[in-house]
Amino acid sequence: MRVRRVNESHVIMAVQNPDSSYEEIESDALVAVKRIKDRNLVVVYAVRGEKNKIITVYHASNVGKLIRQKAASRSLAG
């Protein structure tokens, strides 16, 4: 998280209280999106027992575009 300059408390907040969340079926992961200040924080994580394993964290300016791209790639593959 340090490499991407993301505050750990923001990651925890996003996972515990996301503005929106999605299931990533291909990788069996969850995606939490939280608006923090003027940016969207995207946290991709997997639930392992009673713990969450953070896979990746990044800021995204256009979350809707990311979702549309993912849906389009899934429809092409399927």
Secondary structure as GFF3:
##gff-version 3
##sequence-region A 1 78
A	DSSP	alpha_helix	8	16	.	.	.	ID=ss1
A	DSSP	beta_strand	20	24	.	.	.	ID=ss2
A	DSSP	beta_strand	29	36	.	.	.	ID=ss3
A	DSSP	beta_strand	39	48	.	.	.	ID=ss4
A	DSSP	beta_strand	51	60	.	.	.	ID=ss5
A	DSSP	alpha_helix	63	77	.	.	.	ID=ss6
###
